[in-house]
Amino acid sequence: MSMQRIFLILTWAVFFVLAVDVGFTLLNQKNTALNIVGLFFLVGLLVISFKTQAFTKNPFNQKSNE
């Protein structure tokens, strides 16, 4: 596995955790509008993750061209 692939996986993981944190922070606000925005944010994040096969494709088992 190349260093570039490892870097991309780690970068995606960090951004995913930060996005989930923002979504749950919005869900925990007192304002109902922010709760709805947080819910849509988390649902959108999950849809994008599934569409890009982030959860269904294991990047560590793929053969590289090295």
Backbone torsions as a table, in degrees:
resi	resn	phi	psi	omega
1	MET	NA	133.9	-176.5
2	SER	-79.8	160.1	179.1
3	MET	-66.0	-31.9	179.5
4	GLN	-64.4	-42.2	179.5
5	ARG	-65.1	-42.1	177.9
6	ILE	-62.0	-42.9	178.8
7	PHE	-62.6	-42.0	179.5
8	LEU	-65.3	-40.0	178.9
9	ILE	-65.1	-44.3	179.3
10	LEU	-66.3	-39.7	178.1
11	THR	-63.6	-44.1	178.3
12	TRP	-61.6	-41.1	-178.9
13	ALA	-64.0	-42.3	179.6
14	VAL	-64.7	-46.3	179.4
15	PHE	-65.1	-35.6	178.3
16	PHE	-65.0	-44.3	179.6
17	VAL	-65.0	-41.0	177.7
18	LEU	-65.0	-39.5	179.1
19	ALA	-66.8	-39.8	177.0
20	VAL	-64.8	-39.6	177.9
21	ASP	-62.1	-43.8	178.1
22	VAL	-63.5	-42.6	-179.9
23	GLY	-62.2	-44.4	179.5
24	PHE	-72.0	-30.0	174.8
25	THR	-64.3	-41.7	177.0
26	LEU	-65.9	-36.2	178.6
27	LEU	-66.6	-26.6	-176.9
28	ASN	-91.9	9.2	178.2
29	GLN	-79.7	159.5	179.6
30	LYS	-77.6	-22.8	-178.1
31	ASN	-78.8	128.9	-178.5
32	THR	-65.6	-36.3	179.8
33	ALA	-62.8	-39.9	178.2
34	LEU	-68.5	-33.4	175.3
35	ASN	-61.8	-42.9	-179.9
36	ILE	-67.7	-40.8	177.3
37	VAL	-62.3	-42.1	178.1
38	GLY	-62.9	-39.8	178.0
39	LEU	-64.5	-46.7	178.0
40	PHE	-64.3	-35.1	178.4
41	PHE	-63.3	-46.5	179.9
42	LEU	-67.9	-40.7	178.1
43	VAL	-64.4	-42.2	177.4
44	GLY	-63.0	-39.1	177.9
45	LEU	-63.3	-42.7	178.4
46	LEU	-67.1	-40.0	178.9
47	VAL	-63.4	-45.1	178.5
48	ILE	-62.9	-40.5	179.8
49	SER	-64.3	-41.1	179.2
50	PHE	-72.8	-36.9	179.0
51	LYS	-65.4	-34.8	179.1
52	THR	-89.5	5.3	179.2
53	GLN	59.1	37.2	-179.7
54	ALA	-69.0	-29.5	-178.4
55	PHE	-100.0	-20.0	-174.2
56	THR	-99.0	-15.7	-178.1
57	LYS	-110.9	123.8	179.5
58	ASN	-89.8	111.5	-176.1
59	PRO	-72.3	-14.9	-177.1
60	PHE	-82.0	-17.9	-178.4
61	ASN	-94.6	-4.0	-178.5
62	GLN	-81.3	143.6	179.2
63	LYS	-81.5	138.3	179.6
64	SER	-97.1	167.9	-178.4
65	ASN	-95.2	34.6	-178.1
66	GLU	-87.0	NA	NA
